[in-house]
Amino acid sequence: MSIYVGNLPYQATEEAVSEIFAEYGTVKRVQLPTDRETGRRRGFGFIEMSSDAEETAAIDALDGAEWMGRDLKVNKARPREERPASGGGWGNNRQSRGDRRY
């Protein structure tokens, strides 16, 4: 199981998040995704702890808790949904320049 934590302040670090969750058990991993273009944290993260009981205790204690001026959203992480491949961004109904009819 993994924990999702949302509404994190953008200045939150993996170390700081780990410290908060460590109050409820052993933190195995903290992952705070960053934006590809700006490198800025995206305001959410994932935490893995040593046992389901520790994760449940952390979820129960921290969901809705205020931290660094933000109310945290903490729950069980859902599996990532598979997305279909995109068509390249221009849509499927556009004609190429040579195929335009005036």
N, C-alpha and C positions, 0 to 999 in steps of 0.2 A: 504494500500500500504506500501511497505517497500523499502528502498534504499540499493543497493549493492555498496560497496566501495572497490575497489581493488588496488593493488600495494601499500599497506600500509607498512611503515617501520615496521620491526619486533619488535622494541622497543616501538611502539605506544601503549598507554593505552586507556582504555575505557573513562577515564576522559578527556584526551587530544582530542580524536575524538569528544566527546560530546561538548567540548568547540568550536570547529571549526563549527560544524553543528548548534550550538545554535545561531550563528550570523544570521541564516535564519528562526528561529522559535523555538518552544518548542520541545526539544528532549525528547521523552518518554522512549526510550530504545536503548542501544548500545550493540551489541553482537560481540565479536571478538573471533572466534573459535581458539582452540589450537590443536596441534598435540597430539594424544593419547599417543604416545610412548615417545616423548621428552618434552612435555609440552610447547613447543615454539609456539608463535603465528604463524598463517599460512599466514599472509600477506593480509587478506581481512576481511571484516566485514559487518554487517547489522545494519541499523539505522532505527528506527521508529520515526516519528514526529507527531505532533498533527493534522495536516491537509495535504491534498493532495497539496494544494497551497504552503505550506511551504516546502514540499518535492521537488516539482518541482523547486522552487526557489533555493534550495540547490544544486540540480542536475545541473541546468543551470550554477550556479556560480562556482561549485567545480570540474566539470568534466574537466580533463586536467590541473587543478591547481597544482602547485608545492608545496609540503609540506614535510619538513624534508628531502629534497634532492630527493624526488620521485614525479613523475607525477601521480596524482590520477586518477583512472578510476571510475567514479560515474554514476550510472544509476538505473532505476527501477529494483528491484529484481524480478527475475522470480520464479514461484513456483518450489519447489524441484521436480525433476523427480523421479518417482518410478523406482528402479532398481530390476531386477530379482535376486533371491537368488543365491549365487554362489554354485558350486558343491564341494567345499572343497579344491580347489587349486591344485589337482593332475591331473586334466583333466579327460575326460570320456573314453579315448581310452586305458588307461594303464591296463594291466592285473595284478592281484595280483601275489605275488611270487610263490604261489602254482600252478598257472595256466600257467606258462611259458612253452613254448615248445621249445626245443633246436634242 
